[in-house]
């Protein structure tokens, strides 16, 4: 399932958990994401919704583009309510127009990792039954490869959106999907190695947006700096839906790997909320003295925040909180966060956000004693409807009203929670969930491989990276370059192990199971 970690702040102190208060929130009267966006756009039509380099786009701009996309899907492609539309795009402004256009057509948006290879995208297209793929000209080679595998798939390229658009087209039906109906499918890796579609309803996402609005004390003049992938569930909720539904702005960074450019844009655009990877906060902590950032809130995602980075950042920016939280796609995704006004507990995921409960349970679903490790379980209006076309996996994950996260942790005496381990062997290179078995199965296809196991290795730049241990057939030699080339033809680059370690035999227990704990210990010693 795989959890992300993030750093956030909460102005409500201990006012967490319990019933969610929608007071003064537009979401209370608009149970459909598109309706909520339209209301926000009408209220802030001339306000800047997104900054993109030298370009500025208003709410009215995105509303008109969303109407155009809606018309194309309904009239041009005959999309019916509940049918799925894939969003295979890199970070760009049109992602927002496509997202709300799909939701406005009563379709189901399926954000797709833009780093995936054609075969991986084709699997999601087939599994979700995607009717239309919204993409861009810059990904044409990949699109053609996907079309070769999915010949019935229809494509809309965002470059087709006219430069000049008028108000909403006449004659289109009003949205009809209800608050409990499916809005977004987020694909996350699972125990079989194949990704599963977490079904998030309009209500799930609106609930999480409202919880985050309260707990992060978001106001309409906040500017969210968006530099992580837009297809990620955390970015979707916290950096797209949240600011746009409250009338805030997004500062969209051109490159995900250009920290100097990001810092410059934060300064120029006066960004106030920054979700980023831990490595960027290390960079920020060592900026020259006298260079002050306009930030009021920092969110460290895509893996745990090392204590030394937190210490250096807090010393450099004592008035800018940088605190850890927790979430997962199946929970829309935010579950808990350290309070804005403290106390901030390093290494803790904080307290449950409004309207969300956490329980630590044993394998039988019985709550364990405070301080004792068990499985982190979550309950609230943010919890998914289930997994798409996977009733057995849904039944294993949603048990007695609780979402079993697969993460191990415990509750502290003051009500804070700590994650101590992963029940499943999920990896998180670049903050993206990867299941080792998927990589291992491809490695096994390479000639001469007798056995293989993939584990995660801490990486300052990427948070974590996969490392493969392999055993060879008798008489075989290992060509690491050839193996890398083979894997790159089959897997997204972030899934390809950065190095291979050849052993005479992989360690196994009495029943023959490979002991990954020993492999991790070998890596740590090395």
VOVO-711575 format. One record per residue (C-alpha): x, y, z; residue in one letter. Coordinates in Angstrom, 3 decimals. Example, Ala and Ser with C-alpha at 12.3 -4.5 7.8 and 13.67 -1.06 7.14 Angstrom:
// residues 2
<site <12.300 -4.500 7.800> "a">
<site <13.670 -1.060 7.140> "s">
// end
This chain:
// residues 526
<site <0.000 0.000 0.000> "x">
<site <2.779 2.352 0.920> "x">
<site <2.592 5.489 2.960> "x">
<site <4.101 8.858 2.279> "x">
<site <5.449 11.089 4.968> "x">
<site <5.158 14.837 4.960> "x">
<site <5.916 17.774 7.135> "x">
<site <3.063 20.131 7.862> "x">
<site <1.619 22.538 10.363> "x">
<site <-1.626 22.877 12.270> "x">
<site <-2.965 26.097 13.729> "x">
<site <-5.653 24.285 15.679> "x">
<site <-3.329 22.837 18.306> "x">
<site <-5.026 19.935 20.041> "x">
<site <-8.354 20.378 18.278> "x">
<site <-7.903 17.232 16.204> "x">
<site <-10.063 14.218 15.551> "x">
<site <-13.810 13.978 16.114> "x">
<site <-16.493 15.436 13.869> "x">
<site <-15.362 17.483 10.904> "x">
<site <-16.575 21.080 11.015> "x">
<site <-17.486 22.521 7.618> "x">
<site <-18.292 25.966 9.020> "x">
<site <-17.583 28.755 6.504> "x">
<site <-16.508 26.183 3.928> "x">
<site <-17.722 26.187 0.345> "x">
<site <-17.377 22.392 0.329> "x">
<site <-20.395 22.038 2.635> "x">
<site <-22.829 23.167 -0.075> "x">
<site <-21.113 21.556 -3.063> "x">
<site <-20.848 17.765 -2.678> "x">
<site <-19.207 17.444 -6.133> "x">
<site <-15.604 18.483 -6.780> "x">
<site <-16.454 20.215 -10.051> "x">
<site <-19.281 22.189 -8.432> "x">
<site <-16.927 23.255 -5.637> "x">
<site <-14.329 24.367 -8.197> "x">
<site <-16.895 26.288 -10.270> "x">
<site <-18.095 28.107 -7.147> "x">
<site <-14.514 29.024 -6.225> "x">
<site <-13.700 30.113 -9.778> "x">
<site <-16.778 32.339 -9.992> "x">
<site <-15.892 33.907 -6.642> "x">
<site <-12.269 34.576 -7.709> "x">
<site <-12.531 34.763 -11.515> "x">
<site <-9.829 37.413 -12.021> "x">
<site <-7.546 36.174 -9.256> "x">
<site <-4.322 34.393 -10.252> "x">
<site <-4.826 30.663 -9.731> "x">
<site <-1.423 29.515 -11.006> "x">
<site <2.005 30.953 -11.718> "x">
<site <4.085 29.104 -14.349> "x">
<site <7.431 30.791 -14.933> "x">
<site <6.617 34.181 -16.436> "x">
<site <2.993 33.187 -17.106> "x">
<site <0.014 33.864 -14.861> "x">
<site <-3.318 32.066 -15.221> "x">
<site <-6.557 33.198 -13.608> "x">
<site <-9.358 31.122 -12.156> "x">
<site <-11.464 32.175 -15.130> "x">
<site <-8.839 30.762 -17.499> "x">
<site <-8.956 27.307 -15.892> "x">
<site <-12.733 27.378 -15.670> "x">
<site <-13.056 28.059 -19.413> "x">
<site <-10.470 25.390 -20.276> "x">
<site <-12.303 22.912 -18.018> "x">
<site <-15.565 23.679 -19.812> "x">
<site <-13.850 23.046 -23.152> "x">
<site <-12.441 19.725 -21.935> "x">
<site <-15.852 18.786 -20.564> "x">
<site <-17.474 19.473 -23.930> "x">
<site <-14.820 17.444 -25.775> "x">
<site <-15.327 14.448 -23.522> "x">
<site <-19.135 14.493 -23.590> "x">
<site <-19.844 15.638 -27.141> "x">
<site <-16.650 14.673 -28.926> "x">
<site <-16.005 11.303 -27.298> "x">
<site <-19.410 10.344 -25.929> "x">
<site <-18.131 9.947 -22.386> "x">
<site <-20.810 8.714 -20.008> "x">
<site <-21.036 9.262 -16.259> "x">
<site <-18.647 7.021 -14.372> "x">
<site <-16.394 6.216 -17.333> "x">
<site <-12.660 6.553 -16.750> "x">
<site <-10.319 9.093 -18.316> "x">
<site <-6.546 8.805 -17.932> "x">
<site <-4.381 11.875 -17.251> "x">
<site <-0.891 11.053 -18.532> "x">
<site <0.804 14.429 -18.313> "x">
<site <3.953 15.956 -16.980> "x">
<site <3.698 18.881 -14.571> "x">
<site <2.017 21.649 -16.547> "x">
<site <-0.937 24.028 -16.090> "x">
<site <-3.263 22.014 -18.317> "x">
<site <-3.252 19.161 -15.811> "x">
<site <-5.703 21.269 -13.785> "x">
<site <-7.975 21.946 -16.768> "x">
<site <-7.972 18.252 -17.657> "x">
<site <-8.702 17.156 -14.091> "x">
<site <-11.720 19.432 -13.638> "x">
<site <-12.863 18.808 -17.207> "x">
<site <-13.048 15.086 -16.467> "x">
<site <-14.815 15.650 -13.150> "x">
<site <-17.191 18.116 -14.819> "x">
<site <-18.143 15.484 -17.395> "x">
<site <-19.060 13.165 -14.500> "x">
<site <-16.152 10.978 -15.537> "x">
<site <-13.565 9.403 -13.246> "x">
<site <-10.063 10.889 -13.405> "x">
<site <-7.156 8.434 -13.397> "x">
<site <-3.850 10.306 -12.876> "x">
<site <-1.023 8.185 -14.340> "x">
<site <2.614 8.352 -13.322> "x">
<site <4.324 10.102 -16.245> "x">
<site <7.564 8.152 -15.604> "x">
<site <5.948 4.813 -16.462> "x">
<site <6.804 2.887 -19.621> "x">
<site <4.199 1.943 -22.237> "x">
<site <3.557 -1.571 -20.912> "x">
<site <2.979 -0.224 -17.401> "x">
<site <0.572 2.445 -18.654> "x">
<site <-1.218 -0.125 -20.821> "x">
<site <-1.837 -2.271 -17.743> "x">
<site <-3.534 0.661 -15.964> "x">
<site <-5.531 1.542 -19.099> "x">
<site <-6.813 -2.026 -19.335> "x">
<site <-7.416 -2.517 -15.609> "x">
<site <-9.304 0.766 -15.197> "x">
<site <-11.122 0.429 -18.517> "x">
<site <-9.931 3.875 -19.523> "x">
<site <-11.913 5.265 -22.459> "x">
<site <-9.913 8.403 -23.215> "x">
<site <-6.311 9.399 -22.456> "x">
<site <-5.515 13.085 -21.964> "x">
<site <-1.852 13.655 -22.707> "x">
<site <0.602 16.043 -24.382> "x">
<site <2.611 16.264 -27.587> "x">
<site <5.898 16.051 -25.700> "x">
<site <5.075 12.451 -24.727> "x">
<site <4.168 11.339 -28.232> "x">
<site <6.610 8.433 -28.439> "x">
<site <5.189 6.897 -25.288> "x">
<site <1.614 7.611 -26.378> "x">
<site <2.130 5.790 -29.673> "x">
<site <3.600 2.817 -27.834> "x">
<site <0.557 2.746 -25.523> "x">
<site <-1.821 2.993 -28.501> "x">
<site <-0.085 0.011 -30.083> "x">
<site <-0.951 -1.990 -26.958> "x">
<site <-4.415 -0.411 -26.498> "x">
<site <-5.707 0.148 -30.063> "x">
<site <-9.204 1.262 -29.012> "x">
<site <-7.961 4.052 -26.777> "x">
<site <-8.928 7.602 -27.755> "x">
<site <-6.552 10.513 -27.153> "x">
<site <-6.922 14.217 -26.379> "x">
<site <-3.734 16.277 -26.391> "x">
<site <-3.792 19.401 -24.258> "x">
<site <-2.231 21.354 -27.127> "x">
<site <-5.657 21.076 -28.795> "x">
<site <-7.178 23.453 -26.240> "x">
<site <-7.903 26.730 -28.105> "x">
<site <-5.953 29.789 -27.043> "x">
<site <-9.137 31.830 -26.729> "x">
<site <-12.259 30.443 -25.090> "x">
<site <-15.661 31.833 -24.167> "x">
<site <-18.010 30.949 -21.356> "x">
<site <-19.540 27.538 -20.699> "x">
<site <-20.904 25.810 -23.840> "x">
<site <-24.690 25.582 -23.905> "x">
<site <-26.599 22.313 -23.915> "x">
<site <-24.309 20.199 -21.737> "x">
<site <-25.988 18.214 -18.950> "x">
<site <-25.550 19.275 -15.341> "x">
<site <-23.260 17.159 -13.180> "x">
<site <-25.137 14.275 -11.628> "x">
<site <-22.586 12.294 -9.601> "x">
<site <-23.208 12.216 -5.861> "x">
<site <-20.886 12.804 -2.939> "x">
<site <-20.386 9.057 -2.407> "x">
<site <-19.676 8.252 -6.055> "x">
<site <-16.274 7.605 -7.581> "x">
<site <-14.269 10.685 -8.620> "x">
<site <-10.613 9.619 -8.874> "x">
<site <-8.735 6.338 -9.226> "x">
<site <-5.227 6.538 -7.745> "x">
<site <-3.074 3.575 -8.706> "x">
<site <-0.789 2.340 -5.962> "x">
<site <1.419 -0.749 -5.929> "x">
<site <0.106 -3.794 -4.118> "x">
<site <1.165 -7.106 -2.675> "x">
<site <0.987 -8.870 -6.036> "x">
<site <3.434 -6.419 -7.578> "x">
<site <0.742 -5.034 -9.885> "x">
<site <-0.736 -1.616 -9.064> "x">
<site <-4.234 -1.380 -7.594> "x">
<site <-6.698 1.448 -8.146> "x">
<site <-7.708 3.137 -4.886> "x">
<site <-11.265 4.410 -5.422> "x">
<site <-11.671 7.917 -4.005> "x">
<site <-15.119 9.486 -4.026> "x">
<site <-16.002 13.166 -4.293> "x">
<site <-16.770 13.018 -0.581> "x">
<site <-13.442 11.372 0.299> "x">
<site <-11.454 14.123 -1.381> "x">
<site <-13.639 17.001 -0.194> "x">
<site <-13.404 15.625 3.338> "x">
<site <-9.599 15.519 3.173> "x">
<site <-9.432 18.994 1.612> "x">
<site <-11.573 20.420 4.402> "x">
<site <-9.559 18.621 7.097> "x">
<site <-6.350 20.010 5.614> "x">
<site <-7.860 23.504 5.311> "x">
<site <-8.533 23.463 9.020> "x">
<site <-5.398 21.748 10.250> "x">
<site <-3.039 23.761 8.029> "x">
<site <-4.918 27.020 8.664> "x">
<site <-5.109 27.668 4.906> "x">
<site <-6.389 31.059 3.748> "x">
<site <-7.215 32.419 0.306> "x">
<site <-3.981 34.369 -0.053> "x">
<site <-1.779 31.300 0.477> "x">
<site <0.496 30.374 -2.429> "x">
<site <1.326 26.668 -2.651> "x">
<site <4.662 25.835 -4.288> "x">
<site <4.107 22.742 -6.460> "x">
<site <7.315 20.987 -7.501> "x">
<site <6.507 17.319 -6.855> "x">
<site <4.594 15.248 -9.462> "x">
<site <1.001 16.356 -9.971> "x">
<site <-0.159 12.749 -10.425> "x">
<site <0.766 12.001 -6.783> "x">
<site <-2.186 11.791 -4.380> "x">
<site <-0.563 14.245 -1.948> "x">
<site <-0.084 16.862 -4.662> "x">
<site <-3.601 16.277 -5.977> "x">
<site <-5.234 16.988 -2.625> "x">
<site <-2.892 19.409 -0.887> "x">
<site <-1.323 21.340 -3.779> "x">
<site <-4.176 21.381 -6.328> "x">
<site <-7.604 20.824 -4.788> "x">
<site <-6.918 22.572 -1.489> "x">
<site <-5.628 25.923 -2.811> "x">
<site <-8.081 26.072 -5.720> "x">
<site <-11.155 25.306 -3.625> "x">
<site <-10.297 27.981 -1.045> "x">
<site <-9.292 30.677 -3.536> "x">
<site <-5.528 30.387 -3.109> "x">
<site <-2.780 30.147 -5.722> "x">
<site <-0.285 27.586 -7.032> "x">
<site <3.322 28.345 -7.939> "x">
<site <4.087 25.539 -10.400> "x">
<site <7.816 24.916 -10.790> "x">
<site <9.026 24.028 -14.302> "x">
<site <11.547 21.385 -13.291> "x">
<site <11.290 18.909 -10.444> "x">
<site <15.092 18.759 -10.298> "x">
<site <16.052 22.445 -10.277> "x">
<site <16.282 23.607 -6.645> "x">
<site <17.888 26.951 -7.571> "x">
<site <14.992 27.758 -9.894> "x">
<site <12.501 26.684 -7.241> "x">
<site <14.102 28.935 -4.638> "x">
<site <14.083 31.851 -7.087> "x">
<site <10.391 31.342 -7.865> "x">
<site <9.536 31.040 -4.173> "x">
<site <11.172 34.415 -3.629> "x">
<site <9.694 36.111 -6.707> "x">
<site <6.162 34.728 -6.281> "x">
<site <6.241 34.916 -2.466> "x">
<site <5.272 31.291 -1.968> "x">
<site <3.856 30.596 1.481> "x">
<site <3.408 26.800 1.556> "x">
<site <6.181 24.477 0.354> "x">
<site <5.773 20.703 0.013> "x">
<site <9.131 19.233 -1.100> "x">
<site <11.607 16.410 -0.638> "x">
<site <13.978 16.424 2.320> "x">
<site <16.970 17.197 0.083> "x">
<site <15.529 20.626 -0.775> "x">
<site <15.202 21.534 2.897> "x">
<site <18.852 20.627 3.353> "x">
<site <19.628 23.118 0.561> "x">
<site <17.401 25.778 2.106> "x">
<site <19.029 25.288 5.499> "x">
<site <22.387 26.263 4.021> "x">
<site <21.350 29.342 2.060> "x">
<site <23.468 32.447 2.710> "x">
<site <22.663 34.399 5.839> "x">
<site <20.350 37.323 5.200> "x">
<site <18.370 35.554 2.460> "x">
<site <14.952 35.095 4.055> "x">
<site <12.137 33.056 2.539> "x">
<site <8.465 34.177 2.546> "x">
<site <7.292 30.724 3.661> "x">
<site <4.966 30.180 6.610> "x">
<site <4.624 26.383 6.246> "x">
<site <6.898 23.614 4.942> "x">
<site <5.908 20.079 4.020> "x">
<site <8.635 17.456 3.628> "x">
<site <7.279 14.614 1.521> "x">
<site <8.522 11.533 -0.333> "x">
<site <10.060 9.837 2.702> "x">
<site <11.154 10.448 6.284> "x">
<site <12.830 13.716 7.179> "x">
<site <16.295 13.049 8.681> "x">
<site <16.695 14.589 12.124> "x">
<site <19.848 16.460 11.110> "x">
<site <18.014 18.234 8.272> "x">
<site <15.147 19.185 10.587> "x">
<site <17.614 20.527 13.169> "x">
<site <19.553 22.577 10.588> "x">
<site <16.351 23.954 9.009> "x">
<site <14.831 24.956 12.350> "x">
<site <18.069 26.678 13.332> "x">
<site <18.126 28.628 10.055> "x">
<site <14.384 29.444 9.978> "x">
<site <13.108 29.367 13.572> "x">
<site <9.785 30.959 12.598> "x">
<site <8.989 28.446 9.797> "x">
<site <7.702 25.129 11.182> "x">
<site <8.896 21.924 9.507> "x">
<site <7.054 19.009 11.097> "x">
<site <6.268 15.425 10.182> "x">
<site <2.916 13.898 9.234> "x">
<site <1.545 10.785 7.570> "x">
<site <-0.822 9.650 4.860> "x">
<site <-1.456 7.171 2.075> "x">
<site <-3.357 7.193 -1.201> "x">
<site <-6.115 5.022 0.237> "x">
<site <-6.872 7.825 2.728> "x">
<site <-7.114 10.627 0.154> "x">
<site <-4.229 10.835 1.436> "x">
<site <-3.608 12.857 4.646> "x">
<site <-4.115 11.077 7.993> "x">
<site <-2.100 12.923 10.657> "x">
<site <0.187 15.883 11.221> "x">
<site <2.166 17.532 13.988> "x">
<site <0.408 20.660 15.305> "x">
<site <1.511 23.992 13.849> "x">
<site <1.921 25.615 17.197> "x">
<site <3.609 22.590 18.715> "x">
<site <4.742 20.623 20.364> "x">
<site <6.573 19.179 17.378> "x">
<site <7.932 15.708 17.961> "x">
<site <10.808 14.728 15.691> "x">
<site <10.193 11.274 14.222> "x">
<site <6.483 11.355 15.091> "x">
<site <3.664 11.518 12.555> "x">
<site <1.742 13.755 14.938> "x">
<site <-1.982 13.699 15.709> "x">
<site <-4.947 12.639 13.550> "x">
<site <-6.376 15.448 11.424> "x">
<site <-10.000 16.578 11.983> "x">
<site <-12.567 13.908 11.211> "x">
<site <-10.005 11.068 11.164> "x">
<site <-9.250 8.395 13.754> "x">
<site <-6.160 6.193 14.180> "x">
<site <-6.119 2.834 15.937> "x">
<site <-3.101 0.554 16.466> "x">
<site <-4.270 -3.063 16.111> "x">
<site <-2.872 -6.572 16.164> "x">
<site <-3.402 -9.067 13.338> "x">
<site <-6.811 -9.999 14.775> "x">
<site <-7.973 -6.381 14.693> "x">
<site <-7.766 -5.917 18.468> "x">
<site <-6.342 -2.569 19.670> "x">
<site <-2.942 -2.963 21.329> "x">
<site <-1.659 -1.294 24.467> "x">
<site <-0.163 2.188 24.297> "x">
<site <3.504 2.006 23.334> "x">
<site <3.148 -1.453 21.781> "x">
<site <3.736 -1.812 18.054> "x">
<site <0.859 -2.898 15.855> "x">
<site <-0.661 -2.102 12.475> "x">
<site <-1.738 1.499 11.954> "x">
<site <-5.449 1.523 11.079> "x">
<site <-7.428 4.553 9.925> "x">
<site <-11.124 5.463 9.974> "x">
<site <-12.852 8.568 8.612> "x">
<site <-14.597 10.186 5.675> "x">
<site <-11.286 10.283 3.805> "x">
<site <-10.972 6.487 3.564> "x">
<site <-11.378 5.071 0.058> "x">
<site <-14.406 3.177 -1.229> "x">
<site <-12.173 0.184 -1.968> "x">
<site <-9.896 -1.112 -4.725> "x">
<site <-11.105 -1.067 -8.308> "x">
<site <-12.184 -4.526 -9.500> "x">
<site <-10.440 -6.157 -6.523> "x">
<site <-13.066 -7.267 -3.977> "x">
<site <-10.710 -9.679 -2.214> "x">
<site <-8.008 -7.046 -1.734> "x">
<site <-10.677 -4.593 -0.595> "x">
<site <-11.961 -7.077 1.983> "x">
<site <-8.423 -7.642 3.277> "x">
<site <-7.755 -3.899 3.566> "x">
<site <-11.079 -2.466 4.787> "x">
<site <-11.872 -4.506 7.890> "x">
<site <-14.657 -3.699 10.368> "x">
<site <-14.765 -0.093 9.206> "x">
<site <-10.977 0.395 9.467> "x">
<site <-8.393 0.875 6.729> "x">
<site <-5.492 -1.446 7.500> "x">
<site <-2.521 0.552 6.213> "x">
<site <0.197 -2.107 6.315> "x">
<site <2.390 0.237 8.365> "x">
<site <3.622 -0.687 11.829> "x">
<site <3.749 1.827 14.659> "x">
<site <2.538 2.734 18.129> "x">
<site <0.785 5.431 20.134> "x">
<site <2.705 7.615 22.570> "x">
<site <1.249 8.600 25.979> "x">
<site <0.433 12.117 24.757> "x">
<site <-1.621 10.845 21.807> "x">
<site <1.051 11.286 19.133> "x">
<site <1.846 8.371 16.823> "x">
<site <5.110 6.906 15.555> "x">
<site <5.698 4.739 12.471> "x">
<site <8.386 2.139 13.142> "x">
<site <8.323 -0.191 10.150> "x">
<site <6.497 -1.296 7.018> "x">
<site <4.450 -4.425 7.182> "x">
<site <4.926 -4.846 3.468> "x">
<site <8.162 -4.481 1.553> "x">
<site <7.247 -1.253 -0.204> "x">
<site <10.015 0.986 -1.542> "x">
<site <9.696 4.747 -2.095> "x">
<site <12.239 6.023 -4.644> "x">
<site <11.476 9.715 -5.254> "x">
<site <8.473 9.318 -2.967> "x">
<site <6.711 6.985 -5.408> "x">
<site <5.449 3.635 -4.158> "x">
<site <7.232 0.645 -5.719> "x">
<site <6.722 -2.984 -4.785> "x">
<site <9.964 -5.035 -4.968> "x">
<site <8.286 -8.130 -6.358> "x">
<site <7.417 -6.256 -9.553> "x">
<site <11.128 -5.536 -10.103> "x">
<site <12.175 -9.033 -9.055> "x">
<site <9.841 -10.666 -11.547> "x">
<site <11.426 -8.709 -14.389> "x">
<site <14.948 -9.557 -13.149> "x">
<site <14.020 -13.229 -13.233> "x">
<site <13.307 -12.889 -16.956> "x">
<site <16.962 -12.135 -17.620> "x">
<site <18.987 -15.219 -18.696> "x">
<site <21.100 -16.826 -15.996> "x">
<site <19.347 -15.407 -12.928> "x">
<site <18.703 -18.108 -10.327> "x">
<site <17.321 -15.963 -7.560> "x">
<site <16.717 -12.281 -6.908> "x">
<site <15.641 -9.978 -4.127> "x">
<site <15.201 -6.195 -4.123> "x">
<site <15.450 -4.063 -0.993> "x">
<site <15.556 -0.339 -0.334> "x">
<site <18.692 1.622 0.433> "x">
<site <18.545 5.113 1.979> "x">
<site <19.490 7.792 -0.536> "x">
<site <20.001 11.461 0.356> "x">
<site <18.850 12.634 -3.079> "x">
<site <15.938 10.269 -3.728> "x">
<site <14.928 9.266 -0.207> "x">
<site <15.317 5.593 -1.060> "x">
<site <16.572 3.587 -4.016> "x">
<site <16.209 -0.074 -4.977> "x">
<site <19.219 -2.380 -4.725> "x">
<site <19.105 -5.903 -6.158> "x">
<site <20.780 -9.015 -4.763> "x">
<site <21.067 -11.841 -7.286> "x">
<site <22.303 -15.409 -7.452> "x">
<site <23.429 -16.816 -10.809> "x">
<site <23.001 -20.154 -12.539> "x">
<site <26.109 -22.297 -12.402> "x">
<site <28.781 -21.191 -14.867> "x">
<site <27.167 -17.806 -15.556> "x">
<site <28.870 -14.428 -15.327> "x">
<site <27.044 -11.180 -14.611> "x">
<site <26.985 -8.205 -16.989> "x">
<site <25.568 -5.351 -14.919> "x">
<site <25.404 -2.939 -17.871> "x">
<site <23.401 -5.413 -19.949> "x">
<site <21.066 -6.023 -17.008> "x">
<site <20.480 -2.285 -16.591> "x">
<site <19.653 -1.927 -20.288> "x">
<site <17.244 -4.859 -20.095> "x">
<site <15.430 -3.470 -17.058> "x">
<site <15.197 0.032 -18.508> "x">
<site <13.333 -1.415 -21.483> "x">
<site <10.777 -2.982 -19.138> "x">
<site <10.471 -0.665 -16.148> "x">
<site <10.267 3.018 -15.331> "x">
<site <13.724 4.393 -14.563> "x">
<site <12.963 5.016 -10.884> "x">
<site <12.236 1.293 -10.443> "x">
<site <15.545 0.114 -11.944> "x">
<site <18.040 -0.893 -9.199> "x">
<site <21.012 1.460 -9.121> "x">
<site <23.340 -1.411 -8.329> "x">
<site <23.467 -5.189 -8.151> "x">
<site <25.193 -7.372 -5.595> "x">
<site <25.986 -10.923 -6.700> "x">
<site <25.995 -13.567 -3.961> "x">
<site <26.732 -17.302 -4.137> "x">
<site <23.338 -17.817 -2.489> "x">
<site <20.750 -15.477 -1.002> "x">
<site <20.049 -16.025 2.716> "x">
<site <16.869 -17.994 3.388> "x">
<site <14.968 -19.232 6.421> "x">
<site <13.998 -22.814 7.174> "x">
<site <11.002 -22.667 4.846> "x">
<site <13.048 -21.256 1.969> "x">
<site <11.909 -17.636 2.216> "x">
<site <14.578 -15.081 1.333> "x">
<site <15.595 -13.132 4.424> "x">
<site <15.456 -9.509 3.313> "x">
<site <16.275 -8.354 6.834> "x">
<site <19.736 -9.909 6.429> "x">
<site <20.146 -8.266 3.022> "x">
<site <19.347 -4.866 4.525> "x">
<site <21.877 -5.527 7.276> "x">
<site <24.491 -6.325 4.625> "x">
<site <23.760 -3.019 2.923> "x">
<site <23.987 -1.112 6.183> "x">
<site <27.371 -2.646 7.000> "x">
<site <28.641 -1.910 3.500> "x">
// end
